[in-house]
Amino acid sequence: MAANAQWVWFALGSAFFAALTSLLGKLGVTELNSNMATFVRSIVIVGVTACVISLRNEWQRPPQASWSSWAFIVLSAVATGLSWLCYYRALQLGPLSSVAPVDKLSVALSILLGVVVLGEQLNWAVCVGGGLIVAGSLVIVKYG
């Protein structure tokens, strides 16, 4: 696999661990407040990330980046936190088999944002795939 295609393996890892996140999160919020569960999850993520950075000897000073770069990273973190809070509450209230597919509408929304905000180009495969994600989520919500 070409070096520029290594992203596929990381994306598959992300999908696998996201599926585990859904399952384990659903099991975890049965006896915990969803907001507290998100807080604990966030602390653990900081610890795991610090361990990975340490093991790979990747600690470094933050690069001299523009204020807008820092602002986007901070806003991304806020969006992540809000997403997790919503996700864990949804898991607490609904079935995993419905919550996870609806959450994956983020894929279709990301495609849309990539086109509208970043000017990315659509092709037939992206349109069909995004449409199938939306259709699948709608089928699961209505008939699942």
WORA-V37885 format. One record per helix or strand. SS is the DSSP state (@ for helix, = for strand). FROM is the first residue (numbers start at 1). TO is the last residue. If there is no record, write none. Layout:
SS | FROM | TO
SS | FROM | TO
This chain:
@ | 3 | 5
@ | 7 | 28
@ | 34 | 55
@ | 67 | 93
@ | 96 | 103
@ | 105 | 116
@ | 124 | 143
